Amino acid sequence: MKRLQRFTSACTLISAVGIFAAVTASPRTNVQSAMSSPQREQQTQSSEIDELLRSAFDLYRKGQYEEALANLNKAAALSPQDFRPLVLSAYVYSAQAKMKSASEAFAAAIRLQPRRKELYLAKAQADFLRNAHEEALETCRKATVIDPNYAEAYAMIGELLMYDDKRRPEAISALRSAIKINPTLAKPYDALGRLLEFAKDEKGAEEVWRQGMVADPKHMAGRFALGRVLVKQGRLSEARELWESRTSDEDRTFPNFIDLLKRAENLKRATDALVKSPNDPDTLIEMGFAVMEGDSWVVDRRQERAIVYFKQAAKLKPGSARAQYGICKAYIQIADTFSKEKKRLDEEMAKLWKLDPKLAGELEQYRKTYQGGLIASPVTNDQ
């Protein structure tokens, strides 16, 4: 999913390579009258190609991909040296998730227009999406030969290499080059900051992300990545300030920054309240729920830690339906991963049915729909 989201929009790149630069709707009648017969025939063919391209683009935008390709094949047959039908075909293939075909179409366009650097980047993106990373890397490097100051190509080189431990220094160098060439390019700041975070240089990562926010006209470059680090460091007021001053809610990393921030804030409130009232059953229950908050696909024993608080609350306040509700909810999440806990869950649910049938009914429904996931820490239970 991330890879698809990283793919630059077709309309943006089509504009960048000037695919429709020669396509106009202006009348040609007066010009044609002064032309010779062969010239008029050539002009008529050019108009037909332009019309096929316009029609194909409209069909592409409507999701009528096969019809668009049919028009583009006609245009390519009429003018084999015209790169535009090939480029638009590549985007149609991309929309169909046919990334190998997209890459081949971009490669054909490059053979016709070997000096258009944007075509190389578009092909590299298609190769990236089909896991042909080395081919994508090679294509990006060719783009930098054409234009040694092609910041977008350096940025992509950095992203292609950033998850390879042995090549991370090379990735960092490429991303720094992209930022140096074009400080207003937002994506390299985010990627460079994450690389520094991987290297345990959180201070350096924070500095890069803050530079990115200043450079980015929307002030979003690296904002949520920085926010996650601030939450991890317990700097919640700064993280909240980052969220409140955002210009966009778009966050493609899961769990989202705002979810992590809210969980951390809830946990801090519950912890502070428990310090003041360590023997208050309601405070213990709130602490249990705050500890248990998390993503369903992560199993990290938070439920077991939460049960301790719920049981303490039940001991201080016998017959507390809410404490029993917390115990049962925690066991539902545990039992989804560890089968031996199902018997214990049934026992705890029987207690809740006696205390509050309505709450028990809610949890029975929750039990039917809950799905856990990955184990994020060593476990001793059966799996």
C-alpha positions in Angstrom: 0.0 0.0 0.0 2.8 2.5 0.9 4.4 1.9 -2.4 1.3 2.7 -4.4 0.8 5.8 -2.3 4.3 7.0 -3.1 3.6 6.8 -6.9 3.4 10.4 -8.2 0.0 11.2 -9.8 -0.3 10.6 -13.5 -1.6 14.1 -14.2 1.4 15.7 -12.5 3.9 13.7 -14.4 2.1 14.0 -17.7 2.2 17.7 -17.3 5.9 17.5 -16.3 6.9 15.7 -19.5 4.8 18.0 -21.6 2.8 15.2 -23.1 0.0 17.5 -24.3 2.2 20.5 -25.1 1.5 20.1 -28.8 -2.2 19.3 -28.4 -4.3 22.5 -29.0 -7.8 23.1 -30.0 -7.1 26.1 -32.1 -8.5 26.1 -35.7 -6.1 25.3 -38.5 -8.2 26.2 -41.5 -6.3 29.3 -42.6 -2.9 27.7 -42.0 -3.9 24.6 -44.0 -5.0 26.7 -47.0 -1.4 27.9 -47.6 0.1 24.4 -47.3 1.0 22.0 -50.1 -0.9 18.7 -50.4 1.7 16.6 -48.5 1.9 19.2 -45.8 -1.9 19.3 -45.4 -1.9 15.5 -45.2 0.8 15.6 -42.5 -1.2 18.3 -40.6 -4.4 16.3 -40.8 -2.6 13.2 -39.4 -1.2 15.3 -36.6 -4.6 16.6 -35.7 -6.0 13.0 -35.7 -3.2 12.0 -33.3 -3.9 14.9 -31.0 -7.6 14.1 -31.0 -6.8 10.4 -30.2 -4.6 11.5 -27.3 -7.2 13.9 -25.9 -9.8 11.2 -26.2 -7.5 8.6 -24.6 -6.8 10.9 -21.7 -10.5 11.5 -21.1 -11.1 7.7 -21.1 -8.2 7.2 -18.7 -9.7 9.7 -16.3 -13.0 7.9 -16.5 -11.4 4.5 -15.7 -12.1 3.2 -19.2 -8.6 1.8 -19.6 -9.0 -0.7 -22.5 -10.7 1.9 -24.6 -8.0 4.4 -23.8 -5.3 1.9 -24.8 -7.1 1.2 -28.1 -6.9 4.9 -29.0 -3.3 5.1 -27.9 -2.4 2.1 -30.0 -4.0 3.8 -33.0 -2.0 7.0 -32.3 1.3 5.1 -32.0 0.6 3.3 -35.3 0.0 6.6 -37.0 3.1 8.2 -35.6 5.7 5.6 -34.4 8.2 8.4 -33.5 5.8 10.2 -31.2 6.6 9.4 -27.6 3.3 10.8 -26.2 1.1 7.7 -26.8 3.7 5.5 -25.1 3.8 7.7 -22.0 0.1 7.9 -21.6 -0.1 4.1 -22.2 2.4 3.7 -19.3 0.0 5.6 -17.0 -2.9 3.5 -18.1 -1.0 0.3 -17.4 -0.1 1.8 -14.0 -3.7 2.4 -13.2 -4.3 -1.3 -14.0 -1.4 -2.3 -11.7 0.4 -3.7 -14.7 3.7 -2.3 -13.7 5.9 -4.3 -16.0 3.9 -3.1 -19.0 4.2 0.4 -17.6 7.9 0.1 -17.3 8.3 -1.2 -20.8 6.1 1.6 -22.2 8.2 4.2 -20.4 11.4 2.5 -21.7 10.1 2.8 -25.3 9.3 6.5 -24.7 12.8 7.0 -23.4 14.3 5.5 -26.6 12.4 8.1 -28.6 13.2 11.0 -26.1 16.4 10.0 -24.4 17.0 13.5 -23.0 13.7 13.9 -21.1 14.8 13.3 -17.5 11.2 13.0 -16.2 10.6 9.8 -18.3 13.5 8.1 -16.4 12.0 9.0 -13.0 8.5 7.8 -14.1 10.0 4.5 -15.3 11.9 4.1 -12.0 8.7 4.6 -10.1 7.1 1.8 -12.1 10.0 -0.4 -11.5 9.9 0.3 -7.8 6.3 -0.7 -7.6 7.1 -4.1 -9.3 10.0 -4.7 -6.9 12.7 -4.2 -9.6 14.7 -2.0 -7.2 18.1 -2.3 -8.9 16.5 -1.5 -12.3 14.8 1.5 -10.7 18.1 2.6 -9.1 20.0 2.3 -12.4 17.3 4.4 -14.2 17.4 7.1 -11.6 21.2 7.3 -11.9 20.8 7.8 -15.7 18.5 10.7 -15.0 21.1 12.3 -12.8 23.6 12.0 -15.7 21.2 13.9 -17.9 20.7 16.5 -15.2 23.2 16.4 -12.3 20.9 18.8 -10.4 17.8 16.6 -10.7 16.7 16.7 -7.0 13.7 14.4 -7.5 16.0 11.6 -8.9 18.3 11.9 -5.9 15.3 11.8 -3.6 14.2 8.6 -5.1 17.6 7.0 -5.0 17.6 7.7 -1.2 14.2 6.1 -0.8 15.2 3.1 -2.9 18.3 2.5 -0.7 17.0 3.5 2.8 15.8 0.1 3.9 19.1 -1.6 2.9 21.3 -1.5 6.1 24.5 -1.8 4.1 23.6 1.1 1.7 22.1 3.5 4.2 25.1 5.9 4.0 24.6 6.1 0.3 20.9 6.7 0.9 21.7 9.5 3.3 24.1 11.1 0.8 21.5 11.0 -1.9 18.8 12.6 0.3 21.1 15.3 1.4 22.0 16.0 -2.2 18.3 16.3 -3.0 17.7 18.8 -0.2 20.8 20.8 -1.1 19.7 21.1 -4.8 16.1 21.8 -4.0 15.4 22.8 -0.3 11.7 23.2 -1.1 11.3 19.5 -2.0 9.4 18.1 0.9 9.8 14.3 0.7 13.6 14.0 1.2 13.3 15.6 4.7 10.9 13.0 5.9 13.0 10.1 4.5 16.3 11.5 5.8 14.8 12.0 9.2 13.6 8.4 9.3 17.1 7.2 8.3 18.7 9.1 11.1 16.0 7.8 13.5 16.9 4.2 12.3 20.5 5.1 13.2 19.4 6.1 16.7 20.2 9.7 16.0 16.9 11.1 17.2 18.4 14.6 17.7 19.6 14.7 14.1 16.3 13.4 12.9 14.4 16.1 14.8 16.6 18.7 13.3 16.0 17.5 9.8 12.3 17.3 10.3 12.1 20.8 11.7 14.1 22.0 8.7 11.6 20.3 6.4 8.6 21.9 8.1 10.2 25.3 7.5 11.1 24.6 3.9 7.8 23.0 3.0 5.1 25.6 1.9 2.5 23.4 3.7 4.8 23.0 6.7 4.0 19.3 6.8 7.3 17.7 5.8 8.3 15.3 8.5 5.7 16.7 11.0 4.0 13.5 11.9 7.2 11.5 12.0 8.7 14.1 14.4 5.5 13.8 16.4 5.9 10.1 16.8 9.4 10.6 18.2 8.2 13.3 20.6 5.5 10.9 21.9 8.1 8.2 22.4 10.2 10.7 24.3 7.3 11.7 26.5 7.3 15.3 25.1 3.5 15.3 24.8 2.8 19.0 24.9 5.2 19.6 22.0 3.6 16.7 20.1 0.2 18.2 20.7 1.4 21.5 19.5 2.7 19.9 16.3 -0.8 18.3 15.7 -2.7 21.5 16.4 -0.6 23.5 14.0 -0.9 21.0 11.1 -2.2 22.0 7.7 -3.2 18.5 6.7 -4.6 15.4 8.4 -3.1 13.0 5.8 -1.0 10.4 7.6 0.0 7.3 5.7 1.8 5.6 8.5 -0.1 3.3 10.9 -0.9 3.7 13.7 -1.5 7.4 12.9 0.4 10.0 14.9 -2.8 11.4 16.4 -3.8 7.9 17.6 -0.4 7.5 19.3 -0.7 10.9 20.8 -4.1 10.4 22.2 -3.1 7.1 23.8 -0.1 8.6 25.4 -2.1 11.5 26.7 -4.7 9.2 28.1 -2.0 7.1 29.8 -0.4 10.1 31.3 -3.7 11.4 32.7 -4.5 8.0 34.1 -1.0 7.6 35.6 -1.1 11.1 37.2 -4.6 10.3 38.7 -3.3 7.0 40.0 -0.4 8.7 41.8 -2.9 10.9 43.6 -5.4 8.2 44.3 -3.7 4.8 44.3 -6.5 3.0 46.0 -9.5 4.4 44.1 -11.2 1.6 42.2 -12.5 3.9 39.4 -9.0 5.4 38.9 -7.5 1.8 38.7 -10.1 0.9 36.1 -9.2 4.0 34.0 -5.6 3.1 34.3 -6.4 -0.4 33.1 -8.1 0.8 30.0 -5.4 3.3 29.2 -2.7 0.6 29.5 -4.8 -1.7 27.2 -5.2 0.8 24.4 -3.3 -0.2 21.3 -3.5 -1.7 17.9 -5.3 -5.0 17.5 -2.5 -6.4 15.3 0.2 -5.9 18.0 0.4 -8.4 20.9 2.8 -6.9 23.5 1.3 -8.1 26.9 -0.5 -4.8 27.4 -3.7 -6.7 28.1 -2.0 -8.7 30.9 -0.7 -5.5 32.5 -4.2 -4.0 32.3 -5.8 -7.0 34.0 -3.7 -6.4 37.0 -5.4 -3.0 37.5 -8.9 -4.3 36.8 -8.4 -7.0 39.4 -7.1 -4.6 42.0 -10.2 -2.5 41.3 -12.5 -5.5 41.7 -10.8 -6.4 45.0 -11.4 -2.9 46.3 -14.9 -2.7 44.9 -16.5 -6.2 44.9 -19.2 -6.6 42.3 -17.9 -3.8 40.0 -19.3 -4.6 36.6 -17.0 -2.2 34.9 -13.9 -3.8 36.4 -15.2 -7.2 35.3 -15.9 -5.7 31.8 -12.3 -4.7 31.6 -11.1 -8.1 32.6 -13.3 -9.8 30.0 -12.3 -7.4 27.2 -8.7 -8.0 27.9 -9.2 -11.8 27.8 -11.1 -11.5 24.5 -8.0 -9.9 23.0 -5.6 -12.4 24.6 -7.7 -15.5 23.7 -7.8 -14.4 20.0 -4.0 -15.2 20.0 -3.6 -17.7 22.7 -6.1 -20.6 22.6 -5.5 -21.8 26.1 -7.0 -18.6 27.5 -10.4 -19.3 26.0 -11.5 -21.4 29.0 -10.5 -18.6 31.3 -12.4 -16.1 29.1 -15.6 -18.2 29.4 -15.2 -18.2 33.1 -14.8 -14.4 33.3 -17.7 -13.8 30.9 -20.0 -16.0 33.1 -19.2 -13.6 36.0 -20.0 -10.6 33.9 -23.3 -12.1 32.8 -24.4 -12.3 36.4 -23.2 -8.7 37.2 -24.5 -6.9 34.1 -26.2 -8.8 31.2 -26.2 -5.7 29.0 -22.4 -5.2 29.2 -21.9 -8.9 28.8 -24.0 -8.8 25.6 -21.9 -6.0 24.2 -18.8 -8.0 24.8 -20.2 -11.1 23.2 -20.7 -9.1 20.1 -17.2 -7.7 20.4 -15.8 -11.2 20.9 -17.3 -12.3 17.5 -15.7 -9.4 15.6 -12.4 -8.9 17.3 -9.3 -10.0 15.4 -5.7 -9.8 16.8 -2.5 -10.0 14.9 1.3 -10.1 15.1 3.2 -10.9 18.2 5.5 -8.0 19.0 7.4 -9.4 22.0 8.6 -12.8 23.3 5.7 -14.8 24.7 5.4 -18.0 26.8 1.8 -18.8 26.1 0.8 -21.3 23.4 0.3 -19.8 20.0 
